[in-house]
């Protein structure tokens, strides 16, 4: 069972005498892959992600996320004097999908048709729907207030826990910190004005997830506050952040 977090480094290997596809060298073997596939611009490595229990995720074009030509991989590992082709993702992106897999395709007989040559085992994105991302602050007209915004992939009640004692906030102690709930909203492709923003085909509109806002009030002036955000009833919280409230 493979799991990755947002921002993790991930390496896709094409290795072994039988040239199989493996995720982080843990060894799921796909179909045979010829080395010529990497020397010529004939192959594509594609990433597919989804939220349900799909077995053949690549059959749904809507699951497509990203791709790279095997020829570009060949040029990279040749220039680096590497003994085998690799595709390294330095920071795995924020994808609001629970499962992903890589699929290796070959352009067959100089046509537009593609033949699947190998797949990795599916891997899970840890807390993909509940991990808070894009956390940022916004001033209020009241100097004793501060708004915090963040995003998740799941509907829920947004909460912020804050206080002047970082240990209390980290331990989620209700005695030395304050918890507030807020509101959420989102938008759909149909809310956008024109093409390509309002198109739902692969590579067009991207679901932004849920956009949350919570108000921290009752702040003392010129004081450092620490805070964490998340969804009510969920175990996944953001990292600790801090800010200094407005001067008197």
N, C-alpha and C positions, 0 to 999 in steps of 0.2 A: 504494500500500500504506500503510494507516494503522496507526499504533501508538500506544497510550497506556500510561502507567504508573499504578499505584495512586497516588491523590492528585493526579493531573493535573487541570488545569482544562480542561473540554470544553464547547464551544458548538455547539448545533444550530441552524442557520439555515433559515428558510423564505423564500426570496427569489427575485427575478427576476420579470419580467413574467408568466412562466408559473408562478410560485409553486411552485418545486420544493424538494425536501428536500436539504440538503447538510450534510455534516459538516465543521465548521471551514472553511466556504466553499471547499472544494476541488472541489465541483461534480459530484456524481452526481445525475442528474435522474431523478425518479420520475414518477408520473402527475400530471395537472393537479390543482391544489388550489384550490378556491374560497375567497375571503376570508371568505365567510359561515361557513365551517367554523370560523373562529377567533372570530367574533362571537357564535356560539351554542354551547351546550354539546352539540355534536354530534361532536366529534372527540377522539381519544385518541392520544397519542404513547407508544408502548411500547418498552421495551428488552428485547431477547432475547439470551441468551448461551449458548454451548455449547462442547463440547470435541472434537467430531468434525468431519467435513467436510460437514455439512448445508448444503444449498442453500436450502431454505425453512424456516429455523429456527422461524419463527412458527407453523408447523403443529403443533409439539410444545408443548403447554401447559407442560410441565416446563421449557422454556427461558425462560419469562417471568421477568423480574427486577423491573421497576418501570414506572410509567406516570404521565402527567400529562395533565389535560384541556387541550385547545387553548383553551378558554374562559378558563382561568386564565392561560395564556400571553398571551392577548389583553388581559386586564385589566392584566397586568404591563407589557407594552410600551406600552400606551396611557397608563398613568400615568407612565411614564418618558419619554414623548414620543419613543419610538423609531419609526423609519420601517418596521420590519418585526418580526414576531414571532421571538423566540429562546427557546431553553431552555438555560440555562447551568448546568452541573454544576460547582460550585466545586472539589469534591474527588471524583474518580472513586473509587467504593468498591472495597473488596477483594472481588473476585469470582474464585473459583477456576475460571474458565472462560477458554479461550484465545481465543475469538472472540465478537464482539458485533455487533449492528446495531440501529438504530432503525427502527420501522415506524409509519407514520401511518395510523390507522383512522378511518373515518367511520361514525357510527350511521345506517344506511340506512332511510329511510321510517318513522321513528318506531317501529321495531321493535327487537328485541334483536340482530338480525344486524348484523355489521360488514363494511364493504367496505374493502379495502386501497387507500389513495390514494397511497402513496409509501413508498420505503425508502431508507436510506442504503446506501452500499457497506459491506460487512462490514469491521470493523477488529479488529486483534489487540491483546490485552493482553500487554504485554511480560513475559516470564518469569512468567506468571500462576501456574503450578504450582510454581515453585521459589523465588519471592521469599519470604524469611522475614518474617513479620509477628507482631504481638503479642509482641514480645520483652520478657521481664521476668525479674527475679531472685527467688530464694527462699532464705532462710537455711537452713543445715544445723545440726545439733546440734554439729558440729565447727567451731570458729572458723577453722580453716584451709581451710574449704571454702565454696563458693558454687554454688548450682544456677541454671542458666539454662533458661528455657522459651521456646519459640517455635512457630510454626505454619507449615506449608506445605500446598500442595494436592497434593503428590506424595509417594508412598512413597519412602523413602530413609534412609540412615544419617545421623543428625544429628551435626554436628560443631561444636565451638567452638575458635577459636584465640585465645589470650590471652597477655598478658605485660605487663611494665612499660614497654616501649618501644613507643609507638604507631606509629612508623614501621615497625618490624619486623612488627607485627601487620597493618598496612595493606598491606605488601608481601608478606604471607604467608610471611615468612622463617622457616624451621624452626630456624635457628640461634639466634634471639633471642626466640622465642615457643614456646608449648606448644600442642599440638593434642590434643583429647580427643573421643571418640565417646560417644554415649549411646543412649537407647531411645525408642521411639515408640508411640503408641496413638491410638485414635479411638473414636467411638461412632456408632451408627446410629439411625434412627427407631425401630426395634424395641426399642432399649434404653431408650427413654423410658417414663414411667409411664402417661400418659393423653393424650387428645386435648386440644388440637390438636398437642401436641409430637410425638406418634408418627404423625402423618399425613404422607404424602408428596406431597399435592396442592400445586399452586403457592401460595406464600404461607404454607405450613405449616413443616414441618421443613426446616432448612437444614444441609447437610453442613458440619461444622466443619473439614474437612481433617484433616491429620495433626498430632497434638499431640506435640511433641518435648521431651525433657529431657536435659540433659548436666550432669555434675558437674565443676566446676573444683576441684581439690584441690592441696595443697602450697603454699598461699598464705602469704606472709609477713605478719605482723601490721602493721596501720596503714599499708598500702601501696596506692597507686592502681594498679589494673590496667585494661588496655584489652582489649576483646574484640570479636569478630565471629562470627556464626553462619551456618550454611548446611547444605547436604547434601553428603555426600562424593561427589566426582567431578563436581559441578556447578560452573559458573562464577559463579553468582549468590550473593553474600554480602550480609549485612545491612550497614547503616551501622556505623560505629564507636561503641561505647558504652564507659562506664567506671564503676568503682565503687571505693570504698575498703574494704579488708578490715577485719576486726574488730580492735579495739585489743588490746594484750597483756593 
